[in-house]
Amino acid sequence: MQFKALRSLQLLGLLACFLSIPAARAELLLQLAQTQAAAGAPVEVQGVLLNESGNPLSSPIAREIRGHWVDASGHSTPATFTLRTSPDAADLPVNTFTRVAWTGRVPPRARGLLTLSFDGAPDTLLALRVENAGPVPTQADGMLASAPAPGSRAAASAVPPVADAGTPTKVEPLSPFDTFRSAISPYDPIYFVVGRTGGATGRFQVSFKYRLFSPDDAAKPHFMDNWYLGYTQTSLWDLHSDSIPFIDTTYNPSLFWARESLWQTDDKRWFAGLNAGIEHKSNGKDGEDSRSLNDLYLQPEINRRLGSGSTLSFMPRFKAYVATEADMHYPDSLGYVDWKLRWAQDQGLVLSGLYRQGTQGRNATQLEAAWPLRRTWLNMNGYLYVQYFRGYGETLLDYNQKHDAQLRIGIALVP
């Protein structure tokens, strides 16, 4: 009983870790366009929006933002900034950034150092020195006195996501940790689900990618800026046996080139991208239970933005097995093409499906649905996640064994 209790605590601890990881979201960094200005002079607030959400962003633009100027004595003066850049809705591809700008004025009787905060974002604090002389514009970098923590609720809510076609503003150099953090983003879905067909089992997956080179202009990356290291780990967990063992785990590192938008129509309703590279899959075991394969793959991605504020994506993955034991006959069960279809609402429902055809009638189907928990009474990060699987290849260990239909329900951090 003590052993079972310990395993249950470990399970709860793992679930708590999943719940504690912040959901991927866009970061918004605010800055003033100048370090000094005269009392009553015009001043500009600029926002740099970085999309690491895993989906294209489409959001309305705030025509006006409000806040407060506070002087050294603590006196507060209301501040209003009006949109200067394009009023169109933002259409920001994944792993790119853009800017927007609002204009306002320094209080007419201000003197000395002022701080500027925004309604709804108390952790964002900008600084401006007010001189008696006329305004003295300087470089924007170095102006950011304090910004919300990346990925924090304040950063996301300071100003609604917006876009401008101009050149992104130069911002302060990132610290080594922030440089590392900004290069990591979600890759495949991250989830934990549980089902009971044939005995309780859990399935969970973690997945991320690391950008090897940081582009000088993320809106216009060069060829080398699109290389990534990827890592995905998927485990099937026996939850009904006494020792609660892991049935099998697939370790899946990869090296690939990816760009979401290589081509797009003028109205940005259609856009096409590409993901191509090499990946390794193994289950980390030896002897008769050892499974290992490598494949080169090419995955064109065709996307259609719909008027309902959603994106429909078709992403077939074509595979060629290399340096893989021929007598294991992996292609017979795992096939040469993964047919993938995905429909995702902006901040809403996500539906996806995968179909894989092997030989001699061997195939696999996986269907997934996700709904944001922020839009439920729980009002929490993550998604309510449902996964259906039937066929071959749920684990590498039993890649050539057919699995009965299994429905699992749980939580996804990235659907």
ABEGO torsion letter per residue (X at the ends): XAAAAAAAAAAAAAAAAAAABBBBBBBBBBBBABABBBBGBBBBBBBBBBBAAGBBBBBBBBABBBBBBBBAAGBBBBBBBBBABBABBBBBBBGBBBBBBBBBBBBAABBEBBBBBBBGBAABBBBBBBBABBBBBBBABGABABBBBBGBAAAAAABBBBBBABBBBBBBBBBAAAAAAAABBBBBBBBBBBBABGEBBBBBBBBBBBBABBBABAABBBAAAABBBBBBBBBBBBAABAAGBBABBBBBBBBBBBBABABBBAAGABBBBBBBEBBBBBAGBBEAABBBBBBBBBBBBBBBBBAAGBBBBBBBBBBBBBGBBAAAGAAAAAEABBBBBBBBBBGBBBBBBBBBBBBGGBBBBBBBBBBBAAABAAGBBEBBBBBBBBEBGABAAAAABBBBBBBBBBBBABX
